[in-house]
Amino acid sequence: MGGICAKKHKKIWVHVEHGSSIIKTNSKIGNIIIKFTENFVCGWIFKKADKIVAVSNTVKEFIKRQYRVDKEIRVIYRGMD
């Protein structure tokens, strides 16, 4: 939703990605549905976002490998107290 609002109001859309794998279930059909949904939704997000930030190099490499993103992906590690 944030990305749609950013585009509507002509703001920069920065997407922060935390995941480094596709969700898996015990159901073969469930896994097919999840993979299709993730590829469709995440592919769209990575294509439309103005900037992409990953929380680790592992996440950055996952995005590049899984979604074939060729734009710059910055890595900003999570903070710690």
PDB file of N, CA, C and O in Angstrom:
ATOM      1  N   MET A   1       0.822  -1.198   0.000  1.00  0.00           N
ATOM      2  CA  MET A   1       0.000   0.000   0.000  1.00  0.00           C
ATOM      3  C   MET A   1       0.861   1.256   0.000  1.00  0.00           C
ATOM      4  O   MET A   1       0.535   2.248  -0.652  1.00  0.00           O
ATOM      5  N   GLY A   2       1.969   1.200   0.743  1.00  0.00           N
ATOM      6  CA  GLY A   2       2.844   2.368   0.820  1.00  0.00           C
ATOM      7  C   GLY A   2       3.378   2.771  -0.534  1.00  0.00           C
ATOM      8  O   GLY A   2       3.478   3.959  -0.842  1.00  0.00           O
ATOM      9  N   GLY A   3       3.724   1.777  -1.350  1.00  0.00           N
ATOM     10  CA  GLY A   3       4.251   2.059  -2.676  1.00  0.00           C
ATOM     11  C   GLY A   3       3.223   2.721  -3.577  1.00  0.00           C
ATOM     12  O   GLY A   3       3.547   3.644  -4.325  1.00  0.00           O
ATOM     13  N   ILE A   4       1.986   2.252  -3.506  1.00  0.00           N
ATOM     14  CA  ILE A   4       0.910   2.842  -4.312  1.00  0.00           C
ATOM     15  C   ILE A   4       0.675   4.286  -3.888  1.00  0.00           C
ATOM     16  O   ILE A   4       0.507   5.166  -4.732  1.00  0.00           O
ATOM     17  N   CYS A   5       0.665   4.525  -2.579  1.00  0.00           N
ATOM     18  CA  CYS A   5       0.485   5.895  -2.072  1.00  0.00           C
ATOM     19  C   CYS A   5       1.649   6.781  -2.475  1.00  0.00           C
ATOM     20  O   CYS A   5       1.445   7.940  -2.836  1.00  0.00           O
ATOM     21  N   ALA A   6       2.871   6.256  -2.420  1.00  0.00           N
ATOM     22  CA  ALA A   6       4.050   7.038  -2.812  1.00  0.00           C
ATOM     23  C   ALA A   6       3.938   7.455  -4.269  1.00  0.00           C
ATOM     24  O   ALA A   6       4.183   8.615  -4.600  1.00  0.00           O
ATOM     25  N   LYS A   7       3.574   6.530  -5.136  1.00  0.00           N
ATOM     26  CA  LYS A   7       3.445   6.857  -6.560  1.00  0.00           C
ATOM     27  C   LYS A   7       2.320   7.862  -6.790  1.00  0.00           C
ATOM     28  O   LYS A   7       2.464   8.787  -7.590  1.00  0.00           O
ATOM     29  N   LYS A   8       1.207   7.684  -6.094  1.00  0.00           N
ATOM     30  CA  LYS A   8       0.062   8.581  -6.261  1.00  0.00           C
ATOM     31  C   LYS A   8       0.414  10.012  -5.875  1.00  0.00           C
ATOM     32  O   LYS A   8      -0.030  10.964  -6.517  1.00  0.00           O
ATOM     33  N   HIS A   9       1.222  10.157  -4.812  1.00  0.00           N
ATOM     34  CA  HIS A   9       1.571  11.490  -4.310  1.00  0.00           C
ATOM     35  C   HIS A   9       2.947  11.953  -4.778  1.00  0.00           C
ATOM     36  O   HIS A   9       3.512  12.905  -4.240  1.00  0.00           O
ATOM     37  N   LYS A  10       3.481  11.258  -5.798  1.00  0.00           N
ATOM     38  CA  LYS A  10       4.757  11.622  -6.422  1.00  0.00           C
ATOM     39  C   LYS A  10       5.897  11.709  -5.423  1.00  0.00           C
ATOM     40  O   LYS A  10       6.683  12.656  -5.429  1.00  0.00           O
ATOM     41  N   LYS A  11       5.969  10.699  -4.562  1.00  0.00           N
ATOM     42  CA  LYS A  11       7.045  10.576  -3.573  1.00  0.00           C
ATOM     43  C   LYS A  11       7.941   9.405  -3.974  1.00  0.00           C
ATOM     44  O   LYS A  11       7.522   8.530  -4.731  1.00  0.00           O
ATOM     45  N   ILE A  12       9.149   9.392  -3.477  1.00  0.00           N
ATOM     46  CA  ILE A  12      10.056   8.281  -3.747  1.00  0.00           C
ATOM     47  C   ILE A  12       9.611   7.062  -2.944  1.00  0.00           C
ATOM     48  O   ILE A  12       9.342   7.152  -1.746  1.00  0.00           O
ATOM     49  N   TRP A  13       9.541   5.928  -3.623  1.00  0.00           N
ATOM     50  CA  TRP A  13       9.149   4.679  -2.989  1.00  0.00           C
ATOM     51  C   TRP A  13      10.410   3.889  -2.665  1.00  0.00           C
ATOM     52  O   TRP A  13      11.117   3.435  -3.564  1.00  0.00           O
ATOM     53  N   VAL A  14      10.683   3.731  -1.381  1.00  0.00           N
ATOM     54  CA  VAL A  14      11.811   2.941  -0.911  1.00  0.00           C
ATOM     55  C   VAL A  14      11.242   1.667  -0.286  1.00  0.00           C
ATOM     56  O   VAL A  14      10.494   1.719   0.690  1.00  0.00           O
ATOM     57  N   HIS A  15      11.607   0.533  -0.862  1.00  0.00           N
ATOM     58  CA  HIS A  15      11.152  -0.752  -0.331  1.00  0.00           C
ATOM     59  C   HIS A  15      12.286  -1.376   0.469  1.00  0.00           C
ATOM     60  O   HIS A  15      13.407  -1.490  -0.027  1.00  0.00           O
ATOM     61  N   VAL A  16      12.002  -1.780   1.704  1.00  0.00           N
ATOM     62  CA  VAL A  16      12.984  -2.466   2.546  1.00  0.00           C
ATOM     63  C   VAL A  16      12.604  -3.941   2.610  1.00  0.00           C
ATOM     64  O   VAL A  16      11.522  -4.298   3.076  1.00  0.00           O
ATOM     65  N   GLU A  17      13.510  -4.789   2.136  1.00  0.00           N
ATOM     66  CA  GLU A  17      13.257  -6.226   2.102  1.00  0.00           C
ATOM     67  C   GLU A  17      13.977  -6.909   3.250  1.00  0.00           C
ATOM     68  O   GLU A  17      15.159  -6.664   3.491  1.00  0.00           O
ATOM     69  N   HIS A  18      13.247  -7.778   3.964  1.00  0.00           N
ATOM     70  CA  HIS A  18      13.784  -8.501   5.113  1.00  0.00           C
ATOM     71  C   HIS A  18      13.961  -9.988   4.832  1.00  0.00           C
ATOM     72  O   HIS A  18      14.773 -10.645   5.483  1.00  0.00           O
ATOM     73  N   GLY A  19      13.218 -10.525   3.877  1.00  0.00           N
ATOM     74  CA  GLY A  19      13.211 -11.960   3.655  1.00  0.00           C
ATOM     75  C   GLY A  19      14.347 -12.443   2.777  1.00  0.00           C
ATOM     76  O   GLY A  19      14.805 -11.728   1.887  1.00  0.00           O
ATOM     77  N   SER A  20      14.798 -13.664   3.032  1.00  0.00           N
ATOM     78  CA  SER A  20      15.867 -14.248   2.216  1.00  0.00           C
ATOM     79  C   SER A  20      15.495 -15.634   1.697  1.00  0.00           C
ATOM     80  O   SER A  20      16.359 -16.399   1.267  1.00  0.00           O
ATOM     81  N   SER A  21      14.205 -15.946   1.740  1.00  0.00           N
ATOM     82  CA  SER A  21      13.736 -17.207   1.167  1.00  0.00           C
ATOM     83  C   SER A  21      12.231 -17.117   0.948  1.00  0.00           C
ATOM     84  O   SER A  21      11.547 -16.264   1.513  1.00  0.00           O
ATOM     85  N   ILE A  22      11.737 -18.025   0.108  1.00  0.00           N
ATOM     86  CA  ILE A  22      10.303 -18.093  -0.136  1.00  0.00           C
ATOM     87  C   ILE A  22       9.686 -18.978   0.942  1.00  0.00           C
ATOM     88  O   ILE A  22      10.250 -20.012   1.302  1.00  0.00           O
ATOM     89  N   ILE A  23       8.539 -18.573   1.450  1.00  0.00           N
ATOM     90  CA  ILE A  23       7.830 -19.318   2.499  1.00  0.00           C
ATOM     91  C   ILE A  23       7.478 -20.709   1.976  1.00  0.00           C
ATOM     92  O   ILE A  23       7.101 -20.863   0.815  1.00  0.00           O
ATOM     93  N   LYS A  24       7.602 -21.710   2.827  1.00  0.00           N
ATOM     94  CA  LYS A  24       7.244 -23.081   2.454  1.00  0.00           C
ATOM     95  C   LYS A  24       6.246 -23.646   3.463  1.00  0.00           C
ATOM     96  O   LYS A  24       6.292 -23.341   4.655  1.00  0.00           O
ATOM     97  N   THR A  25       5.341 -24.481   2.944  1.00  0.00           N
ATOM     98  CA  THR A  25       4.358 -25.157   3.794  1.00  0.00           C
ATOM     99  C   THR A  25       4.493 -26.666   3.594  1.00  0.00           C
ATOM    100  O   THR A  25       5.338 -27.118   2.822  1.00  0.00           O
ATOM    101  N   ASN A  26       3.684 -27.423   4.270  1.00  0.00           N
ATOM    102  CA  ASN A  26       3.657 -28.875   4.085  1.00  0.00           C
ATOM    103  C   ASN A  26       2.756 -29.291   2.922  1.00  0.00           C
ATOM    104  O   ASN A  26       2.658 -30.474   2.597  1.00  0.00           O
ATOM    105  N   SER A  27       2.114 -28.328   2.311  1.00  0.00           N
ATOM    106  CA  SER A  27       1.177 -28.596   1.223  1.00  0.00           C
ATOM    107  C   SER A  27       1.819 -28.269  -0.126  1.00  0.00           C
ATOM    108  O   SER A  27       2.311 -27.160  -0.333  1.00  0.00           O
ATOM    109  N   LYS A  28       1.809 -29.242  -1.040  1.00  0.00           N
ATOM    110  CA  LYS A  28       2.377 -29.013  -2.375  1.00  0.00           C
ATOM    111  C   LYS A  28       1.614 -27.907  -3.107  1.00  0.00           C
ATOM    112  O   LYS A  28       2.215 -27.025  -3.720  1.00  0.00           O
ATOM    113  N   ILE A  29       0.297 -27.968  -3.035  1.00  0.00           N
ATOM    114  CA  ILE A  29      -0.525 -26.938  -3.685  1.00  0.00           C
ATOM    115  C   ILE A  29      -0.297 -25.582  -3.016  1.00  0.00           C
ATOM    116  O   ILE A  29      -0.193 -24.557  -3.690  1.00  0.00           O
ATOM    117  N   GLY A  30      -0.221 -25.588  -1.683  1.00  0.00           N
ATOM    118  CA  GLY A  30       0.053 -24.348  -0.957  1.00  0.00           C
ATOM    119  C   GLY A  30       1.368 -23.724  -1.380  1.00  0.00           C
ATOM    120  O   GLY A  30       1.453 -22.509  -1.554  1.00  0.00           O
ATOM    121  N   ASN A  31       2.402 -24.551  -1.547  1.00  0.00           N
ATOM    122  CA  ASN A  31       3.709 -24.043  -1.972  1.00  0.00           C
ATOM    123  C   ASN A  31       3.658 -23.451  -3.377  1.00  0.00           C
ATOM    124  O   ASN A  31       4.301 -22.437  -3.647  1.00  0.00           O
ATOM    125  N   ILE A  32       2.904 -24.072  -4.262  1.00  0.00           N
ATOM    126  CA  ILE A  32       2.752 -23.552  -5.625  1.00  0.00           C
ATOM    127  C   ILE A  32       2.059 -22.189  -5.591  1.00  0.00           C
ATOM    128  O   ILE A  32       2.489 -21.251  -6.262  1.00  0.00           O
ATOM    129  N   ILE A  33       0.990 -22.088  -4.811  1.00  0.00           N
ATOM    130  CA  ILE A  33       0.253 -20.819  -4.703  1.00  0.00           C
ATOM    131  C   ILE A  33       1.135 -19.740  -4.092  1.00  0.00           C
ATOM    132  O   ILE A  33       1.160 -18.611  -4.582  1.00  0.00           O
ATOM    133  N   ILE A  34       1.863 -20.077  -3.023  1.00  0.00           N
ATOM    134  CA  ILE A  34       2.735 -19.101  -2.369  1.00  0.00           C
ATOM    135  C   ILE A  34       3.834 -18.644  -3.316  1.00  0.00           C
ATOM    136  O   ILE A  34       4.113 -17.448  -3.410  1.00  0.00           O
ATOM    137  N   LYS A  35       4.463 -19.584  -4.020  1.00  0.00           N
ATOM    138  CA  LYS A  35       5.549 -19.210  -4.936  1.00  0.00           C
ATOM    139  C   LYS A  35       5.028 -18.300  -6.045  1.00  0.00           C
ATOM    140  O   LYS A  35       5.659 -17.293  -6.364  1.00  0.00           O
ATOM    141  N   PHE A  36       3.890 -18.640  -6.629  1.00  0.00           N
ATOM    142  CA  PHE A  36       3.307 -17.794  -7.676  1.00  0.00           C
ATOM    143  C   PHE A  36       3.001 -16.406  -7.134  1.00  0.00           C
ATOM    144  O   PHE A  36       3.348 -15.402  -7.756  1.00  0.00           O
ATOM    145  N   THR A  37       2.348 -16.346  -5.965  1.00  0.00           N
ATOM    146  CA  THR A  37       1.969 -15.070  -5.373  1.00  0.00           C
ATOM    147  C   THR A  37       3.207 -14.235  -5.047  1.00  0.00           C
ATOM    148  O   THR A  37       3.258 -13.046  -5.364  1.00  0.00           O
ATOM    149  N   GLU A  38       4.205 -14.857  -4.411  1.00  0.00           N
ATOM    150  CA  GLU A  38       5.417 -14.119  -4.067  1.00  0.00           C
ATOM    151  C   GLU A  38       6.136 -13.618  -5.313  1.00  0.00           C
ATOM    152  O   GLU A  38       6.576 -12.469  -5.350  1.00  0.00           O
ATOM    153  N   ASN A  39       6.259 -14.464  -6.332  1.00  0.00           N
ATOM    154  CA  ASN A  39       6.933 -14.029  -7.557  1.00  0.00           C
ATOM    155  C   ASN A  39       6.189 -12.891  -8.221  1.00  0.00           C
ATOM    156  O   ASN A  39       6.807 -11.943  -8.705  1.00  0.00           O
ATOM    157  N   PHE A  40       4.870 -12.972  -8.251  1.00  0.00           N
ATOM    158  CA  PHE A  40       4.079 -11.921  -8.880  1.00  0.00           C
ATOM    159  C   PHE A  40       4.148 -10.621  -8.080  1.00  0.00           C
ATOM    160  O   PHE A  40       4.465  -9.567  -8.630  1.00  0.00           O
ATOM    161  N   VAL A  41       3.853 -10.699  -6.792  1.00  0.00           N
ATOM    162  CA  VAL A  41       3.804  -9.493  -5.950  1.00  0.00           C
ATOM    163  C   VAL A  41       5.196  -8.902  -5.762  1.00  0.00           C
ATOM    164  O   VAL A  41       5.397  -7.707  -5.978  1.00  0.00           O
ATOM    165  N   CYS A  42       6.148  -9.724  -5.363  1.00  0.00           N
ATOM    166  CA  CYS A  42       7.501  -9.200  -5.123  1.00  0.00           C
ATOM    167  C   CYS A  42       8.143  -8.730  -6.417  1.00  0.00           C
ATOM    168  O   CYS A  42       8.835  -7.713  -6.427  1.00  0.00           O
ATOM    169  N   GLY A  43       7.927  -9.448  -7.499  1.00  0.00           N
ATOM    170  CA  GLY A  43       8.448  -9.006  -8.790  1.00  0.00           C
ATOM    171  C   GLY A  43       7.933  -7.628  -9.149  1.00  0.00           C
ATOM    172  O   GLY A  43       8.687  -6.777  -9.622  1.00  0.00           O
ATOM    173  N   TRP A  44       6.647  -7.408  -8.924  1.00  0.00           N
ATOM    174  CA  TRP A  44       6.040  -6.101  -9.200  1.00  0.00           C
ATOM    175  C   TRP A  44       6.645  -5.030  -8.288  1.00  0.00           C
ATOM    176  O   TRP A  44       6.982  -3.939  -8.746  1.00  0.00           O
ATOM    177  N   ILE A  45       6.780  -5.343  -7.005  1.00  0.00           N
ATOM    178  CA  ILE A  45       7.343  -4.384  -6.054  1.00  0.00           C
ATOM    179  C   ILE A  45       8.757  -3.998  -6.464  1.00  0.00           C
ATOM    180  O   ILE A  45       9.083  -2.813  -6.524  1.00  0.00           O
ATOM    181  N   PHE A  46       9.604  -4.994  -6.748  1.00  0.00           N
ATOM    182  CA  PHE A  46      10.994  -4.701  -7.091  1.00  0.00           C
ATOM    183  C   PHE A  46      11.103  -3.940  -8.405  1.00  0.00           C
ATOM    184  O   PHE A  46      12.035  -3.158  -8.592  1.00  0.00           O
ATOM    185  N   LYS A  47      10.175  -4.157  -9.303  1.00  0.00           N
ATOM    186  CA  LYS A  47      10.177  -3.437 -10.587  1.00  0.00           C
ATOM    187  C   LYS A  47       9.743  -1.980 -10.398  1.00  0.00           C
ATOM    188  O   LYS A  47      10.319  -1.076 -11.004  1.00  0.00           O
ATOM    189  N   LYS A  48       8.737  -1.754  -9.566  1.00  0.00           N
ATOM    190  CA  LYS A  48       8.151  -0.419  -9.426  1.00  0.00           C
ATOM    191  C   LYS A  48       8.820   0.474  -8.375  1.00  0.00           C
ATOM    192  O   LYS A  48       8.770   1.698  -8.493  1.00  0.00           O
ATOM    193  N   ALA A  49       9.444  -0.116  -7.356  1.00  0.00           N
ATOM    194  CA  ALA A  49      10.058   0.686  -6.291  1.00  0.00           C
ATOM    195  C   ALA A  49      11.187   1.529  -6.855  1.00  0.00           C
ATOM    196  O   ALA A  49      11.945   1.078  -7.714  1.00  0.00           O
ATOM    197  N   ASP A  50      11.293   2.765  -6.363  1.00  0.00           N
ATOM    198  CA  ASP A  50      12.364   3.655  -6.810  1.00  0.00           C
ATOM    199  C   ASP A  50      13.712   3.230  -6.234  1.00  0.00           C
ATOM    200  O   ASP A  50      14.738   3.330  -6.906  1.00  0.00           O
ATOM    201  N   LYS A  51      13.705   2.764  -5.006  1.00  0.00           N
ATOM    202  CA  LYS A  51      14.924   2.325  -4.325  1.00  0.00           C
ATOM    203  C   LYS A  51      14.613   1.028  -3.587  1.00  0.00           C
ATOM    204  O   LYS A  51      13.497   0.827  -3.108  1.00  0.00           O
ATOM    205  N   ILE A  52      15.610   0.151  -3.500  1.00  0.00           N
ATOM    206  CA  ILE A  52      15.466  -1.090  -2.756  1.00  0.00           C
ATOM    207  C   ILE A  52      16.582  -1.159  -1.722  1.00  0.00           C
ATOM    208  O   ILE A  52      17.752  -0.927  -2.024  1.00  0.00           O
ATOM    209  N   VAL A  53      16.189  -1.484  -0.503  1.00  0.00           N
ATOM    210  CA  VAL A  53      17.141  -1.656   0.589  1.00  0.00           C
ATOM    211  C   VAL A  53      16.986  -3.076   1.113  1.00  0.00           C
ATOM    212  O   VAL A  53      15.869  -3.544   1.337  1.00  0.00           O
ATOM    213  N   ALA A  54      18.102  -3.754   1.307  1.00  0.00           N
ATOM    214  CA  ALA A  54      18.106  -5.089   1.908  1.00  0.00           C
ATOM    215  C   ALA A  54      18.737  -4.981   3.289  1.00  0.00           C
ATOM    216  O   ALA A  54      19.598  -4.130   3.513  1.00  0.00           O
ATOM    217  N   VAL A  55      18.318  -5.829   4.208  1.00  0.00           N
ATOM    218  CA  VAL A  55      18.832  -5.764   5.580  1.00  0.00           C
ATOM    219  C   VAL A  55      20.111  -6.574   5.766  1.00  0.00           C
ATOM    220  O   VAL A  55      20.684  -6.581   6.856  1.00  0.00           O
ATOM    221  N   SER A  56      20.569  -7.262   4.704  1.00  0.00           N
ATOM    222  CA  SER A  56      21.836  -7.990   4.765  1.00  0.00           C
ATOM    223  C   SER A  56      22.274  -8.304   3.337  1.00  0.00           C
ATOM    224  O   SER A  56      21.493  -8.181   2.394  1.00  0.00           O
ATOM    225  N   ASN A  57      23.533  -8.712   3.193  1.00  0.00           N
ATOM    226  CA  ASN A  57      24.012  -9.132   1.881  1.00  0.00           C
ATOM    227  C   ASN A  57      23.320 -10.403   1.412  1.00  0.00           C
ATOM    228  O   ASN A  57      23.132 -10.602   0.212  1.00  0.00           O
ATOM    229  N   THR A  58      22.938 -11.266   2.354  1.00  0.00           N
ATOM    230  CA  THR A  58      22.209 -12.484   2.006  1.00  0.00           C
ATOM    231  C   THR A  58      20.870 -12.137   1.359  1.00  0.00           C
ATOM    232  O   THR A  58      20.484 -12.735   0.355  1.00  0.00           O
ATOM    233  N   VAL A  59      20.171 -11.172   1.939  1.00  0.00           N
ATOM    234  CA  VAL A  59      18.884 -10.734   1.373  1.00  0.00           C
ATOM    235  C   VAL A  59      19.110 -10.090   0.008  1.00  0.00           C
ATOM    236  O   VAL A  59      18.344 -10.334  -0.925  1.00  0.00           O
ATOM    237  N   LYS A  60      20.142  -9.280  -0.118  1.00  0.00           N
ATOM    238  CA  LYS A  60      20.462  -8.635  -1.398  1.00  0.00           C
ATOM    239  C   LYS A  60      20.684  -9.682  -2.491  1.00  0.00           C
ATOM    240  O   LYS A  60      20.135  -9.564  -3.586  1.00  0.00           O
ATOM    241  N   GLU A  61      21.481 -10.694  -2.199  1.00  0.00           N
ATOM    242  CA  GLU A  61      21.755 -11.742  -3.179  1.00  0.00           C
ATOM    243  C   GLU A  61      20.512 -12.560  -3.496  1.00  0.00           C
ATOM    244  O   GLU A  61      20.321 -12.981  -4.637  1.00  0.00           O
ATOM    245  N   PHE A  62      19.665 -12.789  -2.497  1.00  0.00           N
ATOM    246  CA  PHE A  62      18.401 -13.497  -2.725  1.00  0.00           C
ATOM    247  C   PHE A  62      17.523 -12.711  -3.702  1.00  0.00           C
ATOM    248  O   PHE A  62      16.957 -13.291  -4.628  1.00  0.00           O
ATOM    249  N   ILE A  63      17.409 -11.409  -3.503  1.00  0.00           N
ATOM    250  CA  ILE A  63      16.592 -10.572  -4.397  1.00  0.00           C
ATOM    251  C   ILE A  63      17.128 -10.648  -5.819  1.00  0.00           C
ATOM    252  O   ILE A  63      16.367 -10.840  -6.767  1.00  0.00           O
ATOM    253  N   LYS A  64      18.428 -10.500  -5.962  1.00  0.00           N
ATOM    254  CA  LYS A  64      19.030 -10.535  -7.306  1.00  0.00           C
ATOM    255  C   LYS A  64      18.824 -11.893  -7.973  1.00  0.00           C
ATOM    256  O   LYS A  64      18.504 -11.966  -9.160  1.00  0.00           O
ATOM    257  N   ARG A  65      19.008 -12.973  -7.203  1.00  0.00           N
ATOM    258  CA  ARG A  65      18.907 -14.320  -7.747  1.00  0.00           C
ATOM    259  C   ARG A  65      17.448 -14.711  -8.037  1.00  0.00           C
ATOM    260  O   ARG A  65      17.137 -15.203  -9.122  1.00  0.00           O
ATOM    261  N   GLN A  66      16.574 -14.492  -7.076  1.00  0.00           N
ATOM    262  CA  GLN A  66      15.190 -14.952  -7.187  1.00  0.00           C
ATOM    263  C   GLN A  66      14.357 -14.097  -8.141  1.00  0.00           C
ATOM    264  O   GLN A  66      13.518 -14.616  -8.877  1.00  0.00           O
ATOM    265  N   TYR A  67      14.594 -12.783  -8.125  1.00  0.00           N
ATOM    266  CA  TYR A  67      13.726 -11.879  -8.886  1.00  0.00           C
ATOM    267  C   TYR A  67      14.436 -11.198 -10.040  1.00  0.00           C
ATOM    268  O   TYR A  67      13.842 -10.379 -10.742  1.00  0.00           O
ATOM    269  N   ARG A  68      15.710 -11.533 -10.242  1.00  0.00           N
ATOM    270  CA  ARG A  68      16.500 -10.982 -11.361  1.00  0.00           C
ATOM    271  C   ARG A  68      16.450  -9.458 -11.403  1.00  0.00           C
ATOM    272  O   ARG A  68      16.225  -8.859 -12.454  1.00  0.00           O
ATOM    273  N   VAL A  69      16.662  -8.852 -10.257  1.00  0.00           N
ATOM    274  CA  VAL A  69      16.661  -7.391 -10.150  1.00  0.00           C
ATOM    275  C   VAL A  69      18.029  -6.882 -10.573  1.00  0.00           C
ATOM    276  O   VAL A  69      19.053  -7.330 -10.058  1.00  0.00           O
ATOM    277  N   ASP A  70      18.041  -5.948 -11.512  1.00  0.00           N
ATOM    278  CA  ASP A  70      19.324  -5.416 -11.967  1.00  0.00           C
ATOM    279  C   ASP A  70      19.587  -3.987 -11.499  1.00  0.00           C
ATOM    280  O   ASP A  70      20.634  -3.418 -11.808  1.00  0.00           O
ATOM    281  N   LYS A  71      18.645  -3.402 -10.755  1.00  0.00           N
ATOM    282  CA  LYS A  71      18.887  -2.058 -10.231  1.00  0.00           C
ATOM    283  C   LYS A  71      19.701  -2.144  -8.945  1.00  0.00           C
ATOM    284  O   LYS A  71      19.840  -3.217  -8.358  1.00  0.00           O
ATOM    285  N   GLU A  72      20.231  -1.019  -8.519  1.00  0.00           N
ATOM    286  CA  GLU A  72      21.056  -0.988  -7.311  1.00  0.00           C
ATOM    287  C   GLU A  72      20.244  -1.384  -6.083  1.00  0.00           C
ATOM    288  O   GLU A  72      19.115  -0.931  -5.895  1.00  0.00           O
ATOM    289  N   ILE A  73      20.828  -2.224  -5.263  1.00  0.00           N
ATOM    290  CA  ILE A  73      20.219  -2.608  -3.990  1.00  0.00           C
ATOM    291  C   ILE A  73      21.210  -2.241  -2.896  1.00  0.00           C
ATOM    292  O   ILE A  73      22.322  -2.766  -2.850  1.00  0.00           O
ATOM    293  N   ARG A  74      20.804  -1.353  -2.033  1.00  0.00           N
ATOM    294  CA  ARG A  74      21.660  -0.952  -0.920  1.00  0.00           C
ATOM    295  C   ARG A  74      21.439  -1.877   0.259  1.00  0.00           C
ATOM    296  O   ARG A  74      20.339  -2.395   0.451  1.00  0.00           O
ATOM    297  N   VAL A  75      22.475  -2.086   1.047  1.00  0.00           N
ATOM    298  CA  VAL A  75      22.374  -2.895   2.262  1.00  0.00           C
ATOM    299  C   VAL A  75      22.496  -1.961   3.459  1.00  0.00           C
ATOM    300  O   VAL A  75      23.485  -1.243   3.610  1.00  0.00           O
ATOM    301  N   ILE A  76      21.487  -1.984   4.295  1.00  0.00           N
ATOM    302  CA  ILE A  76      21.510  -1.263   5.577  1.00  0.00           C
ATOM    303  C   ILE A  76      21.157  -2.285   6.646  1.00  0.00           C
ATOM    304  O   ILE A  76      20.035  -2.789   6.700  1.00  0.00           O
ATOM    305  N   TYR A  77      22.129  -2.580   7.492  1.00  0.00           N
ATOM    306  CA  TYR A  77      21.923  -3.602   8.514  1.00  0.00           C
ATOM    307  C   TYR A  77      20.985  -3.094   9.592  1.00  0.00           C
ATOM    308  O   TYR A  77      20.907  -1.893   9.852  1.00  0.00           O
ATOM    309  N   ARG A  78      20.276  -4.021  10.214  1.00  0.00           N
ATOM    310  CA  ARG A  78      19.377  -3.679  11.311  1.00  0.00           C
ATOM    311  C   ARG A  78      20.195  -3.135  12.474  1.00  0.00           C
ATOM    312  O   ARG A  78      21.310  -3.589  12.733  1.00  0.00           O
ATOM    313  N   GLY A  79      19.633  -2.166  13.161  1.00  0.00           N
ATOM    314  CA  GLY A  79      20.303  -1.601  14.329  1.00  0.00           C
ATOM    315  C   GLY A  79      20.169  -2.500  15.543  1.00  0.00           C
ATOM    316  O   GLY A  79      19.281  -3.350  15.615  1.00  0.00           O
ATOM    317  N   MET A  80      21.055  -2.300  16.484  1.00  0.00           N
ATOM    318  CA  MET A  80      21.017  -3.081  17.726  1.00  0.00           C
ATOM    319  C   MET A  80      21.145  -2.122  18.904  1.00  0.00           C
ATOM    320  O   MET A  80      21.863  -1.126  18.825  1.00  0.00           O
ATOM    321  N   ASP A  81      20.449  -2.424  19.990  1.00  0.00           N
ATOM    322  CA  ASP A  81      20.577  -1.628  21.218  1.00  0.00           C
ATOM    323  C   ASP A  81      21.596  -2.263  22.129  1.00  0.00           C
ATOM    324  O   ASP A  81      21.855  -1.751  23.218  1.00  0.00           O
TER     325      ASP A  81
END
